[in-house]
Amino acid sequence: MRQRGEKDVPTVADSSAQSAQQADWVSRYADDVIAESERRAPGKPVVVASGLSPSGPIHLGNLREVMTPHLVADEIRRRGYQVRHLISWDDYDRYRKVPNGVPGTDASWAEHIGKPLTSVPAPAGSAHPNWAEHFKAAMVEALGALGVEFDGISQTAQYTSGVYREQILHAMKHRGDIDAILAQYRTKKAPAKQQKQQKPLDEAEVEAAEGSGAASEDDGSGGAGGYYPYKPFCGRCGKDLTTVTSYDDETTELSYTCTLDGFTETVRLTEFNRGKLVWKVDWPMRWAYEGVIFEPSGVDHSSPGSSFQVGGQIVDRVFGGKQPIGPMYAFVGISGMAKMSSSKGGVPTPGDALEIMEPQILRWLYARRRPNQSFKIAFDQEIQRLYDEWDKLAAKVADGSALPADAAAYSRAVGTAAGELPRTERPLPYRTLASVADVTAGDERQTLRILAELDPENPVTDLSVVRPRLDKAEAWATTYVPAESRTIVRAEPDTDALAALDEANRQSVRLLLDGLDSHWSLDGLTHLVYGVPKVQAGFPADATAKELPAEIKVAQRSFFALLYHLLVGRDTGPRLPTLLLAVGADRVRKLLGA
């Protein structure tokens, strides 16, 4: 690995890759982060950070908190620098509420509100020791599949082992300075013009945007004995419903009262580890402690008086550090869902997305959009269009016609500095695989038969070459296609419908049946089904759209609807060429009355 200051003689390939990378947002941030790291800590690894609160399912909006610094860190690694991507698991945050829709939980979990997340029982049936570990595990598995390299830090472990003792004592000693900084913002409002233009965030939007559940914690103000930036967890009930009543800088003796059960206790902060700094102090403390150069945050952290804005002053004036480069990231939505919120049941997680799409596709969605651009992740029919777009991009990258920024996003999607992610050896169209899975209900023998007939000159002879994409498409077809939209091929011909066909429809069916054997491939059947209405109208089967009147498109749609009705009893269905292959020539003849 190159050390800082070493330079290689650039090759033509290097120059080409560099020009492509310079066109995208990731490289621009990498330039800034490297330069800032050289100023602050020359010769040391570059530190980027993310913060995740395992207070419930960690959803696809939270994933942006990780993917943004991951992509920047990976670009820096590609340039030969050492990088640490820290993920702070904010598992010492308070348990704020019982999320909706979490299996194995009920209203009784509300009795744990106010405890650290690591002190809350895991959902019933979980293999994990506590609430935080249960939700952390799913995210760790997803990040592994996505190729995200990180150093995980448990804030429970950090606080309870006394790692931050000196920082806590320092913050308590300088509580007056912290209070003065916070006081500037406690009553400050956005300028009138900004207030008028900015729509306030609702609860769901705030949760979707925030990188940590701690963002809504108080700032430590309101204690009867003055301002204290430290909050103990009660020695009796274990909750943070406590008020510090006094603190002595010399002895470090701190007294508090639990407002829930009246428990009082006096402890020495030189020995006491059952508490934490309030969020607006905790976050800048960690910036200084870890030497963080880059850390993004959600929109709630970028408003006047937000954690990021206030933290910039606290880290500088109290902890002697510097605020990281911190872009704001925008919402990630789901097709058919306005906003994501972990408090709502059924919010998709990275694990859910990885069941229906390959890791490269999910990485690409985050890589191709700047952090401040919102985007949606498709769990509906749009996923087929997304895959079509991805396959077209792959072809353009292969032949060198992709735009530089698109090529850079593709490169970041298919692999990391450590190498390429596992990929499907023969990536057939996702929509074709989904249609096959729909019709065959996952029967491997039938699936292999159909896929082998897609391209007789280069047949699929082993399903392993079309996996994992085949598995993703099957998962989507069985999980996200509504039952009423699933394809069920008729067991017997619709004799009444066949008998009622007029002569024109009978002729179109005969033309199709006559051409089956000579067109039995995906391309051949596509040519056949689109060509039948052309031939009936007196045009060549290979006539182009420019050579045909508009009425031909109407005739094609009518012909397609007829075939769907005779084969599956509906007016629509999977693409007809794929459906015909899936049904098989003999069964097609039977259902069409041959």
Rosetta blueprint (number, residue, H / E / L):
1 M L
2 R L
3 Q L
4 R L
5 G L
6 E L
7 K L
8 D L
9 V L
10 P L
11 T L
12 V H
13 A H
14 D H
15 S H
16 S H
17 A H
18 Q H
19 S H
20 A H
21 Q H
22 Q L
23 A L
24 D L
25 W H
26 V H
27 S H
28 R H
29 Y H
30 A H
31 D H
32 D H
33 V H
34 I H
35 A H
36 E H
37 S H
38 E H
39 R H
40 R H
41 A L
42 P L
43 G L
44 K L
45 P L
46 V E
47 V E
48 V E
49 A E
50 S E
51 G E
52 L E
53 S L
54 P L
55 S L
56 G L
57 P L
58 I L
59 H L
60 L H
61 G H
62 N H
63 L H
64 R H
65 E H
66 V H
67 M H
68 T H
69 P H
70 H H
71 L H
72 V H
73 A H
74 D H
75 E H
76 I H
77 R H
78 R H
79 R L
80 G L
81 Y L
82 Q L
83 V E
84 R E
85 H E
86 L E
87 I E
88 S E
89 W E
90 D L
91 D L
92 Y L
93 D L
94 R E
95 Y L
96 R L
97 K L
98 V L
99 P L
100 N L
101 G L
102 V L
103 P L
104 G L
105 T L
106 D L
107 A H
108 S H
109 W H
110 A H
111 E H
112 H H
113 I L
114 G L
115 K L
116 P E
117 L H
118 T H
119 S H
120 V L
121 P L
122 A L
123 P L
124 A L
125 G L
126 S L
127 A L
128 H L
129 P L
130 N L
131 W H
132 A H
133 E H
134 H H
135 F H
136 K H
137 A H
138 A H
139 M H
140 V H
141 E H
142 A H
143 L H
144 G H
145 A H
146 L L
147 G L
148 V L
149 E L
150 F L
151 D E
152 G E
153 I E
154 S E
155 Q H
156 T H
157 A H
158 Q H
159 Y H
160 T H
161 S L
162 G L
163 V L
164 Y L
165 R H
166 E H
167 Q H
168 I H
169 L H
170 H H
171 A H
172 M H
173 K H
174 H L
175 R H
176 G H
177 D H
178 I H
179 D H
180 A H
181 I H
182 L H
183 A H
184 Q H
185 Y H
186 R H
187 T L
188 K L
189 K L
190 A L
191 P L
192 A H
193 K H
194 Q H
195 Q H
196 K H
197 Q H
198 Q L
199 K L
200 P L
201 L L
202 D L
203 E H
204 A H
205 E H
206 V H
207 E H
208 A H
209 A H
210 E L
211 G L
212 S L
213 G H
214 A H
215 A H
216 S H
217 E L
218 D L
219 D L
220 G L
221 S L
222 G L
223 G L
224 A L
225 G L
226 G L
227 Y L
228 Y L
229 P L
230 Y E
231 K E
232 P E
233 F L
234 C L
235 G L
236 R L
237 C L
238 G L
239 K L
240 D L
241 L L
242 T E
243 T E
244 V E
245 T E
246 S E
247 Y E
248 D L
249 D L
250 E L
251 T L
252 T L
253 E E
254 L E
255 S E
256 Y E
257 T E
258 C E
259 T L
260 L L
261 D L
262 G L
263 F L
264 T E
265 E E
266 T E
267 V E
268 R E
269 L L
270 T L
271 E L
272 F L
273 N L
274 R L
275 G E
276 K E
277 L E
278 V L
279 W H
280 K H
281 V H
282 D H
283 W H
284 P H
285 M H
286 R H
287 W H
288 A H
289 Y H
290 E H
291 G L
292 V L
293 I L
294 F E
295 E L
296 P L
297 S E
298 G E
299 V H
300 D H
301 H H
302 S H
303 S L
304 P L
305 G L
306 S L
307 S H
308 F H
309 Q H
310 V H
311 G H
312 G H
313 Q H
314 I H
315 V H
316 D H
317 R H
318 V L
319 F L
320 G L
321 G L
322 K L
323 Q L
324 P L
325 I E
326 G L
327 P L
328 M E
329 Y E
330 A L
331 F L
332 V E
333 G E
334 I E
335 S L
336 G L
337 M E
338 A L
339 K L
340 M L
341 S L
342 S L
343 S L
344 K L
345 G L
346 G L
347 V L
348 P L
349 T L
350 P H
351 G H
352 D H
353 A H
354 L H
355 E H
356 I H
357 M L
358 E L
359 P H
360 Q H
361 I H
362 L H
363 R H
364 W H
365 L H
366 Y H
367 A H
368 R L
369 R L
370 R L
371 P L
372 N L
373 Q L
374 S L
375 F E
376 K E
377 I E
378 A L
379 F L
380 D L
381 Q L
382 E H
383 I H
384 Q H
385 R H
386 L H
387 Y H
388 D H
389 E H
390 W H
391 D H
392 K H
393 L H
394 A H
395 A H
396 K H
397 V H
398 A H
399 D H
400 G L
401 S L
402 A L
403 L L
404 P H
405 A H
406 D H
407 A H
408 A H
409 A H
410 Y H
411 S H
412 R H
413 A H
414 V H
415 G E
416 T E
417 A L
418 A L
419 G E
420 E E
421 L L
422 P L
423 R L
424 T L
425 E L
426 R L
427 P L
428 L L
429 P L
430 Y H
431 R H
432 T H
433 L H
434 A H
435 S H
436 V H
437 A H
438 D H
439 V H
440 T H
441 A L
442 G L
443 D L
444 E H
445 R H
446 Q H
447 T H
448 L H
449 R H
450 I H
451 L H
452 A H
453 E H
454 L H
455 D L
456 P L
457 E L
458 N L
459 P L
460 V L
461 T L
462 D L
463 L H
464 S H
465 V H
466 V H
467 R L
468 P L
469 R H
470 L H
471 D H
472 K H
473 A H
474 E H
475 A H
476 W H
477 A H
478 T H
479 T H
480 Y L
481 V L
482 P L
483 A H
484 E H
485 S H
486 R L
487 T L
488 I L
489 V L
490 R L
491 A L
492 E L
493 P L
494 D L
495 T H
496 D H
497 A H
498 L H
499 A H
500 A L
501 L L
502 D L
503 E H
504 A H
505 N H
506 R H
507 Q H
508 S H
509 V H
510 R H
511 L H
512 L H
513 L H
514 D H
515 G H
516 L L
517 D H
518 S H
519 H H
520 W L
521 S L
522 L H
523 D H
524 G H
525 L H
526 T H
527 H H
528 L H
529 V H
530 Y H
531 G H
532 V H
533 P H
534 K H
535 V H
536 Q H
537 A L
538 G L
539 F L
540 P L
541 A L
542 D L
543 A L
544 T L
545 A H
546 K H
547 E H
548 L L
549 P L
550 A L
551 E H
552 I H
553 K H
554 V H
555 A H
556 Q H
557 R H
558 S H
559 F H
560 F H
561 A H
562 L H
563 L H
564 Y H
565 H H
566 L H
567 L H
568 V H
569 G L
570 R L
571 D L
572 T L
573 G L
574 P L
575 R L
576 L H
577 P H
578 T H
579 L H
580 L H
581 L H
582 A H
583 V H
584 G L
585 A H
586 D H
587 R H
588 V H
589 R H
590 K H
591 L H
592 L L
593 G L
594 A L
